[in-house]
Amino acid sequence: MAEPFPVEGLPLEEARRLILAALEPLGRQELVTLAAANARTTAEPVRALAAVPGFRASIMDGYAIAGSDPPVLGQCWRLVGRSAAGSPFAAALVAGEAVRILTGAVLPEGSARVLPQELVRLVDGDGDGERDPTIELLAASGANPWIRAPEEEASPGQELVASGHRLGVADLGRLASCGIKQLAVTVRPQLGLLISGDELLPPGERRGPGQIWESNSVLLAALLQRLGQPVTQVRVVADRPDRLRQALVELAASCDVVVSTGGISAGDSDWIRALVAELGEVSFWKLFLKPGRPFAWGHVGGTPFFGLPGNPVAAAITALQLLWPALQRLEGAQVQALPRVRVRLAQALHRGSGRPELARARLEVSAEGALLARIEGSQASSRIGSLQGADLLLEIPAELGDLEAGTELWAQLLRLPIF
């Protein structure tokens, strides 16, 4: 029977489209506090409870004055009180009166504007109560009234964040300023990670002949945690069909997603792909991509399965390109890809044409302000060092061979937003 996928593997965009089309959000939600909501996804729109700040407030330290006419040089006002944040002036102002006001304080009723303190001169009273202190305008105040509107941040019922939005630092700060204490978020998918290989050894243990220290579990768990998708279970299993079958069955029964690394090629010890086909379905395998050709997508029972390559760099790249969008979809988030920018190669790159490549590179800025990509060291899919300090994934089309310095390419930006 002919395989339902190209011999050379699926293009990355087609693989992503097929995976996302096969998935639906899990539809589970929970109530969390703001302190626990960072990087979580909203299950429903969040709306303002009231107007914020809810009153007219001064934008700066100065003097609130009454009257609707523009102030003129030399004009004076009688100082009748003080308004500070949390301690407003209780009475209303009438023409010719002013109050000392501090940043964020409530403007008294009757106030028309705030005069910045550097524009006025304070004239003290006589001390016996017969003559109040006054202020005199020494310089033109301009058109800005220096007043914050009652609904500057939000109006009652205004949508602050939409449903399916991944919350960031600025979102949480704004929600707190609008009185939101807790909110409904979607439940993140439970992810089971299966690492297979006879040669794998925990870091720190003494290596025997042909053994290597296992790094994929640490690399992938840290990457997914960084993306807001923590790993629930990790199992490292030798290349034994019975043990691998048991691990797949148990992870599929207890998790929403099963992810494996290694064991999906066509070698004598590559059991994973055959076991997934036995327990469920392999929808496609192999990508037309470098690094990351040995990749499988399917189901174990009814649980989505991602078979990542065994080489750590290839595993991380394919997880970023295919697993991360799928986890966003399952969580109910708006699926967002990495932002792309146009860059120029900082130096010549020697490569053979054949497969499209995602090369790891550092981002530099030339003296003229141009964005440059610099590739350092080997791009081997087994070399984790190529990920260290990488700012970009250079998108190199399959048909391109050797590239000259200055060649312009698209690149995916790996830096995450702060706010």
N, C-alpha and C positions, 0 to 999 in steps of 0.2 A: 504494500500500500504506500502510495506517495505521501511524503511528509507534508503537512499543511503549512509549510513555511519555506522561504527561499533557502537554498543550500548554503549560501554565504551568510545567512542570518538576516533578521529584520532591521531596517533602518531605525534609529533611535526614536524618531518622531512617531513612526507607525507603531512601534512597541508600546510607547507611552499612551497613544490613543486607544489601542486595544485593551490595555490594562484598566485605564480609567473608565472606559465604556462598560466594563464588566463589573464594576464596583458600585455599591450604593452606601450612603452614610449608615453607620450603625444605629443612629437614632436614640442613643442613650444620653441622659444628661444628669447633672448633679448641681447642688447649690454650694458655692464656695465664697469665702471672704475675699476682699480685694487683695489681702496679703498672699493668698494662695492662687491668684488668678493670672499671674504673669505668664505669658506665652500660651494661655488656654484660649479656647475658641468659644465665642458666645453662642448659646443655644437659642437665643431670641433677642430682639432689639432691646437695648437699654435706653431708657428715657429719663429726662430730668424730672425730678420730683417737684421742683419749684423754680422760680426765676433765680439766676445767679449772676451777680451777688445779691440781688433782691432789693437793692436800694441804690440811689445815686451816691457815688463815692468819689473822693478826691484822688486824682492820679499822682499828686505830688504834695510836698509840704508847702504851705502858703497861707492865704487868707481867703475865706469864702465871703463874697460880698453880695448884697441885695441890689435889686434894680435891673432893668432890662436894657438900659441904654449902654452903649460902649463906654468904658471908662476913659478918661482923658488925663493927660499929664497934669500933675499937681492936685488932682482930686483927692479928697480925704474922706475916711470913713471912721466912725466911732467903733472901737473894739469892745464888744459886749460879752465875749466868752470864748470858749475853746471846745473843739470837737476832735477827739482822738479815736483810733480804732478800738471798738468795744465800749467807748464812752462818748456817745453822741451828745451834741448840744441840744437841749430839749425844746427850746423855744423857737419860734419862727423869726426870721429876719425881716426888717422893714427897710425902706430906702434910707441910705446913709449909714447903715450898720454893717459890721463885719465880725467874723469870728476867726480866731487862729484855728487852722485845720491841718491835720497830719495825713500822710499818705494812707489811703484805704479807709479813712474815716467817713462817716455819713455826712452828706451835705444837709445843713438845716433847711427846713421849708422856707421858701422865699429866696434862696440863693440862686444867683444867675450864673456865676462863674467863680473860678479860683484864680487869684493872682499869685504867681510864683513869688516866694519870699525874697528872692534876689532883686525883684523889681520894685520893692516898696521900702519905705523908711518907717520904723516904729518910733512914735513920739509918746513918751511916757506921760501918764496922768500926773496930777498934783499930789497924789498920795493921801489926800484927806477925803476923797470921794466926790469932790465937787467938780472935777474935770476928769473924764474917762481917758484912757490911752487912745490914741488914734494911729491910723496908718496913712501914709501919703504915697501916691504912685509917682515913681521917679523916672520910669521908662515905659515906652509903648508895650502893651501886653499882647498884642496880636489877636488873631481871630480864634485861637484854640481856647476853649473854656476850661480845659483840664479836668473834665468830669467823666467818670466811668458810668455808662448807662446801667440801669437796673438789670437788663437782660443781655449784657455784653457777652458773658460766657454761655448762657443758655436761657431759653424761655421755658415756661412750664410745659411739660410733655414733649419737648424737643428730643429727637433721636440723637443720642450721643455716640453710640456705635451700633452698627447693623448686626443682624444675625449672621453667623458664620464668619465673624471677624476674629482674627488672632490678636489678642490683646498685647500691647506693648507698654513701655514705661510711660509714655505720654498719655495713652488711654487711661491707665490706672490713676495717674495724677488728676486728670480731668474728672473722672468718675468720683474720686474722693472729694474734689472741690464742689461737686454737685450733690453731695450728700448720700451717694450710693455706698452702702455698707457691704452688701453681698449681691451676687448675681448668679444666674443659671449659665453653666458652661457645658459643653458636650464632653462625654467621657472619651478619653483617648483610647485607641485600640491597644489591647493587650498583645504584646509582641513576644514570640518565642524564637530564640536564636539557637540554631544548631550548627556547631562547628565540627567538621569531620576530618579525620586524618590519623593514620598510624604513627606519623612522625612527630606529632605535636606534643609539646611538653610545657607545663606551666612555667612562667618566668621565674627565675631564681633556682630551679632545680638543675642538677648536674646533667649535662647533655651526653647521650650515648652516640654511637656512630650513626650518622644520617639524621639525627633528631634536630628539630628546630623549636625555638620558644614560640608558643602560640600567641599571636598578637591580634587576630581578627576580632575576637570577642571584645577586647579593650577598645580597639579602633572604632568598630561599628557602634558599640554602646555609647562611647563618648560623642561620636558624630550625631547619632540620633538624639541623645540628650540635649546637645547643643541646638538641635532643630526643634526641640519641644516634644520629642517622641521617645520617651524612655523605654528601654527594653525591660520586659517583665521577667523572663526566664532565659538562662543561658545554659546550654549543655554542650560539652566537648566529648565526642564519641569517636572511638576507633572505627576504622573501615571494616565493620562486620555487618553484613546484611541484617541479621536478626536484631542486633542492638540498634542499628539505624532505623529499622522498621518500627521498633517499639518507641523510640524517641519521637519519630514523626507522628505516630498515632497519639501519643500522650500530649505532645505540644498542640496538635490540631484540636484535641478535645478540650484543652484548657486555655487556649489563646484565640485571639481574633485573626492573627496573621502568623504564619510560620515562615522564617527566613533561614536559609542554610548558606554556608560557604563551602565551596569545593564539592567534588563528587558528582558533577553534572556533565563532565565531558565523556569521552568514549574509551577511557583507559580501563585496565583490568580491575582496578579498585574503585572505579567510579560507579557507586551503587545508587546514589540519590535519585537520579532522573528515572531509573527503572522502578524504584520503589514508589515514587510519587505517581507514576503511571499505573502501578498496581493498586495503590490505595485511593486514587482519584483520577486526575487527568493532568497531562502536560499539554497546555494549549500551544505553546511554541517554545523553541529553545534556539540559542545562538543569536547574537546581535552583530550587525554590520558596523562594528565600532572597535576602536582601539583607545584605551584598554577596555576589556569587558566582553569579548566575544562569547565565552561560555556562560550563558545566562539562561535560566528557565523560568517560565511563568505557568502557573496552573493552580490546581486545588488538591488538597488532601482531605478527602471527604468533602465537606462544604466549606472548608477553611482556605482562604487564599494562600498560595505558596509562592515564594520568591527564591529561586536558586541563584545565588550570587557566585561569581568566580572565586576560586580559592586564593589567588594572589591578592594581597591586601589592598594595593592601590586600585586594582580593577574592582574589587569588592566595594570599596568606598565610593568610587566614581559611579558605578551602576546603582548603588543605594541612593546616591544623591539624585540621579537622573530619573529613576523609575520607582524605587521604593518610597522615597519621601513624598512625591505627588500622590501616590496611592494611599499613604497614611493620612495625608491631608483630606482626601476624599472620604475615607472611612470615618474620620473624626467629624466630618461635617463642615470643614473649613473651606473657604474659597481657595481653590488650588492656585498657588503662586509659584512660578518658576524663578530661577535666579535672574536678576537683571543682566542685560547684555549691553556691552559698550564696544565701540570700534577702537582698536589699538594698532600700533605699528610695531613690528619686530625690532627689538633693540640690536639684534645681531643676526647673522645668517643662520639658517637652520637646515641641516642636512637630513633628509628622510626619503624613504621610498614611497611611491604612491601605492594605493591598494585599498586601504580602509580609511574612513573618516576618523579623525583622532581628536581627543580632548587632552591637550598637553598642559601640564602644570607650569605656571609662570608667575613671576613677580611683577607687580605693577610699579612703573617708574614714570616720572614726569620730566620731560626735557626742559632745557632752559627756555625754550619758546612756548612751553605749556602743552606740548603734545603728549598724549598717553602712550607709553611704551610698554611692551611685554618682554621680559628677559627670562629665558629658560636657562636653568643652571643644573648641570649634572645629567646623569642618565634618566631617561623617561621609562625605564623598565617597570612593568606592572608589579614586580615584586619589591621594588625599592620604595619603602615608605618615606624615605628622605625627600623624595620628589614632592611630597605633600607639605613638608615643613615650610612654612612661610609663604605658601602659594596664595596669591591674591586672585588668580585668574585660571579659568579653564579655556585655553585657546581652541577655537573651533576650526580645525584644519580640514578642508574638504578632501574626499578620497582621491580626486584626480591630481592633486598638487604633490609635486615631488620636492626637490630642493627649493628653499625659499631664501630670497635675498633680504638683507637688512632693510627695514623700511616697508616691507610688505604689509599691507593693511588687512586685518582679519577681525572677525567678530570674536568676542570673548565673554564668557560668563563670569560675573563678578562674585567672588566668594565671600566678601566681607558682609556681615550681617548688619542691619540698621541698629543704631543705638536707641532711638526713640520709637 
